Amino acid sequence: IKIAELKLKELPFDIRTLNILAFSYLQKDDNLRSAQYKFKKEMLVKAILSTGNGKSEQSAYHVIDPNHERDILSELGLKFAASTNQANALCDYLVVHPNEKNIRGIYFDVSRLLKVRIERQRN
């Protein structure tokens, strides 16, 4: 728990760490802290899902961390199969395994992530 909390201080929008902490506190019967971390994770996922529907480059989900792409796939009940170069430089397209929703892949807008990296390189 201590390591996960330290990681969360460094990366406050890490969905996996929020999930780990929610589960860990639940195992320790600390339902209040578990619920707090679960709520934070759910709000972060909802925020990402509210940015689009992932069906096209124009309606891609906006992410600020590359790990969010696979986290969102998991939240949607989809399993990652492959990345492709089908999308443009500001958008990733992740192919998913066959599923009952008949979704072949999801688009993610990574433009904000790229802008931050470019700004960091300039400074």
C-alpha positions in Angstrom: 0.0 0.0 0.0 2.8 2.4 0.9 4.5 1.9 -2.5 1.2 2.4 -4.4 0.5 5.6 -2.4 3.9 6.9 -3.2 3.4 6.1 -6.9 0.0 7.9 -6.8 1.7 11.0 -5.5 4.0 11.0 -8.5 1.2 9.9 -11.0 -2.1 11.0 -9.5 -4.1 9.9 -12.6 -2.8 6.3 -12.6 -5.9 4.2 -13.0 -4.2 0.9 -12.2 -2.7 2.2 -9.0 -6.1 3.6 -7.9 -7.6 0.2 -8.6 -4.8 -1.6 -6.6 -5.3 0.7 -3.6 -9.1 0.3 -3.7 -8.6 -3.5 -3.7 -5.9 -3.4 -1.1 -7.8 -1.4 1.4 -10.9 -3.6 0.8 -8.8 -6.6 1.8 -7.7 -4.8 5.0 -11.4 -4.1 5.8 -10.9 -0.3 5.4 -14.0 0.2 3.4 -13.9 4.0 3.6 -10.4 4.3 2.0 -11.3 1.5 -0.5 -14.4 3.5 -1.5 -12.4 6.7 -1.9 -9.9 5.2 -4.3 -12.6 3.3 -6.2 -14.5 6.6 -6.6 -11.4 8.4 -7.8 -10.8 5.7 -10.4 -14.4 5.6 -11.5 -14.4 9.4 -11.9 -11.2 9.3 -14.0 -12.6 6.6 -16.2 -15.9 8.5 -16.6 -13.9 11.7 -17.5 -12.0 9.8 -20.3 -15.2 8.1 -21.6 -17.0 11.5 -21.7 -14.5 12.8 -24.3 -15.7 10.7 -27.2 -16.8 7.2 -28.2 -13.6 5.8 -29.7 -15.3 4.9 -33.0 -13.3 7.3 -35.2 -10.4 9.7 -35.1 -12.8 12.6 -34.7 -14.6 10.9 -31.7 -11.5 9.3 -30.1 -11.2 9.1 -26.4 -8.7 11.7 -25.1 -6.0 10.3 -22.9 -3.1 12.0 -21.0 -1.2 8.8 -20.2 -0.5 6.0 -22.7 -1.4 3.4 -20.0 -5.0 4.9 -20.0 -5.5 3.3 -23.5 -5.3 -0.2 -22.2 -7.0 0.7 -19.0 -10.0 2.0 -20.9 -10.1 -1.2 -23.1 -10.3 -3.2 -19.9 -13.0 -1.0 -18.4 -15.0 -1.6 -21.6 -14.6 -5.3 -21.3 -12.3 -5.5 -24.4 -8.9 -7.2 -24.7 -6.0 -5.6 -26.6 -4.8 -7.4 -29.7 -2.5 -5.1 -31.5 -1.6 -1.5 -32.3 -1.8 -0.3 -35.9 -0.6 2.7 -37.9 -4.1 3.2 -39.2 -4.6 6.4 -37.2 -2.8 9.7 -37.7 0.2 11.0 -35.6 -2.2 12.5 -33.0 -4.4 9.4 -32.6 -3.7 5.8 -31.7 -5.8 2.9 -32.9 -5.8 -0.2 -30.8 -7.2 -3.4 -32.3 -9.1 -5.6 -29.9 -9.8 -9.3 -29.8 -13.2 -10.5 -31.2 -15.9 -9.6 -28.8 -19.7 -9.8 -28.4 -19.9 -6.0 -29.0 -18.4 -6.5 -32.5 -15.9 -3.8 -31.9 -12.7 -4.2 -33.9 -10.7 -1.4 -32.4 -10.8 1.9 -30.4 -9.3 5.3 -31.3 -7.4 7.3 -28.7 -6.5 11.0 -29.1 -3.0 11.4 -27.7 -2.5 15.0 -28.9 -2.3 16.4 -25.3 0.2 13.9 -24.3 2.4 14.8 -27.3 2.1 18.5 -26.7 3.4 18.0 -23.1 6.3 15.9 -24.3 7.2 18.6 -26.9 7.0 21.3 -24.3 9.3 19.4 -22.0 11.8 18.9 -24.7 11.9 22.6 -25.4 12.6 23.4 -21.7 
